[in-house]
Amino acid sequence: MRTVQARDIAAAHQLLDQLGYSLEPEEVRRRLDIISKAQGHGVFIAEIDAEPVALLHLFERPALEKPPEAVVQALAVDRSRRASGIGRQMMVFAERWARERGLPSVCLASRIDRCGSHAFYARLGYKRVATSHMFRKELTAA
């Protein structure tokens, strides 16, 4: 496991695309640049034989209504490597990252149609604690 680097843009692009997030490589680069400068965020790559096979983005979230916690914003494992233990290793890493920061929990959201992912997280001891709807309003330039 290592911190994402500029050379990982193509791999990050491919991994995110496999999750259904179709972004241009330049947009992936722009977002990674912003995240790398944000305090309390980390983006990590898992490799096998020097080939990136998984991506993890997590961050510290302070909150008023609940204790601070680590949030797994994105976990993507190459489809050819799924069910090989890499996702589990990434989540173990996320939990260690949270503990090192004194955070009492790790949370994540998983799209409702990703039943396989839900079963994966349940096997790791994660419990569904809430359901919600996400609302978004696209803003236009003033």
N, C-alpha and C positions, 0 to 999 in steps of 0.2 A: 504494500500500500504506500502510495506516495502522493504528494500534492500535485494537482494538475499543473501542466506547463503549456506554454504556447504550442509546442509540438503536438499536443493532444487535441487540437481543435477538430481535426477530421474525425478522430475516434469519438469525441464527445458529440459531434454532430450526428454521427451514425447511431450511437447508443440512444440519444434522445429521439431520433427519428423512429427507432424500433418501438419506442413507447407511444408513438403517435404525435410527437411534438415536432412538426416539420418546420425547421428554421433554416435559413440560409447560413452557411458557414461563417460569414462575416458577422451575422447577428449573434451566433454562438460566441465568437471571439469578443464582441462588444460586451455581452452579458458576463462572460467570465472575467473580463477586465474589471467591470464594476464590482462583482462579487469579491474578487481577490483583494480589493481595496477596502471592503466593508469589514469593520471590526466584528468579531464574533462569528464569522462565516468561515467555512472550509469546504473545498472541493477536492476530492481525492480520486485517484485512479488505481485500480487493481490490474496487475499485469500477469500474464503467463507467457514465459519465453519472450519477454520484452514486448509483447503485444498487449495493448490495452483491451481489457475484456469487461470492465465494469466501471461505473461512475457513481460517486456519492456526493451529494451536496447537503450539508447540514449547517445549522446555525443556532446560536443562543437566542432564546426569545424571552425577554422579560415581559411580565404581564401584571396587571392590577388584580384581575379576578381569579388568578390561579398562581401557583408557584412558578418561578422561572423554570424553563426546561429546554432541552435540545429538540430541535425539529428536523426531521429528515425531510428535506424539501424534494429531493429526487434520489432515487436509486434505480439504476439501469444496469442490467446484466445482459451481455450479448446473448441473443437467442440461441446461439450454438453452444453456449456454456451454462445455460440455465439448468437447475437441478444438479449442479456439480459441487455445491457448497460455497461458491463464491459470494452469493447473496448473504448467506449466513455470516461469512467472514466480514463482509462489509458492515452488517448490523452489529456484530461484536465490536468492531472498530468504533462505530458510532456510539455505542454504550460506553466504551472506555473513554472516548473523547468527552462525553458528557460528564462522566465521573471525575475526570481530571479538572474540569471546570467547576466542580462542586454542584452540578445540576442534579436534581432529584429524580428526573424522569426523561424519557425520550418519547416523542410522539410523532405521528405522521398521519397524513390523509392518503387514502387510496380510493381511486375512482370506483364507483359502485359496480361497474361491470367487470372489474378485475378480480373475479372470484379466486383464481389461482393465487394471486398476490395475497388476498385476505387469508387464505389457508396457510400460506407461507408465514405470514406475520403471527398468526395464531400459534403455529408450531413453535415459534420463538418466544412465546409467552406474552405477546401483545394482545390486549383486550380491546374490543370495540367499546368506546365510552360515550360516543355521541354520533349523531347523524345531523347533517345540516345541508343547506343549500348555499351555494356560492353565488353571490350577485356581483356583477361587474357593469360599469358604465364606461364606455369608450369616450374619451375626452377629445374634443377637437381643439385645434389651435384657436386662441382668442383673436 
